[in-house]
């Protein structure tokens, strides 16, 4: 049984969810995700600087392995380097503005085979430094030109003004996106040249 974001919203915004203790919520979430698991799940490794984030995902069964490490400030552990060696896709879901090549280098050095990097990058920042670095590993970076992805609502008028100003300064149009109250991201996909030639980016991204 599959699920979509409407199912997630209904689950986490329910009265039952808000009434549970942390331990009860973990048990309930574990049962929820187990009931919606695909019959052929891919192996997923979680990496985050926030221990509580990865420990929750691990506890409810969303991750096969979890690592609470900050590769911007410390070397990657031997266990992490060993765990990612068969990785074929690295994803970043909105935290790219906190990252630099320091995070990607130990991961890419540990992966002998071809790998893709899919990053959802806030339109308030630049991904160019990371794209240039990934190119040294033979990865070509493309960006979605006609679609953005909402990340979260703004928490204040000041945050919205910052986002609109930053997006405008970057040469992008905030109308209908940041002006409507949400941070938006752009998908950057980095792949080996042969994979880029074989499958156009537009064929991988559905139109809204």
Secondary structure, DSSP 8 states (H G I E B T S, - for coil): ----HHHHHHHHTSHHHHHS-HHHHHHHHHHHHHHT--TT----EEEES-HHHHHHHHHTTS-SEEEE--TTTS---HHHHHHTTT--EEEEES-GGG--HHHHHHHHHH--S--EEEEEEETTS--HHHHHHHHTTTEEEEE-SS--EEEEE-SSHHHHHHHHHHHHHTT---TTTGGGTEEEEEEEEEEEHHHHHHS-HHHHS---
